């Protein structure tokens, strides 16, 4: 039997799914490694290490049309 996926891994999967719907596959990988003003110049990957739920919430807000 396989190990259950931990919370952080599930959240990363959810973030990737939201991101694909926002920018498509060509830009999704790049988004994780580009500095982002919303994260005080940190990359989303760096921010995810600090606050995974914050990155997820950021993406969900954009999916809902709540642009900051």
C-alpha positions, 0 to 999 in steps of 0.5 A: 500500500502506498503512503498517503500524500502529505498536506504540503504535497497535496497543496502543491498539486492543488496550486499546480492545477490552479496555476495551469488554469490561469497561465497554461502549461508553458508558463506554469513552471516558469511562474514558480521561479520568477520573483513576485511582488505579492511575495515581497520579491520572493519566488512563489517556490520560496514563498511556498516553503514558508507559507504553502497555504498563502500561495494556494490562497493567492492562486485561488483568489486569481482563479476567482477573479479577485486580482490584487 
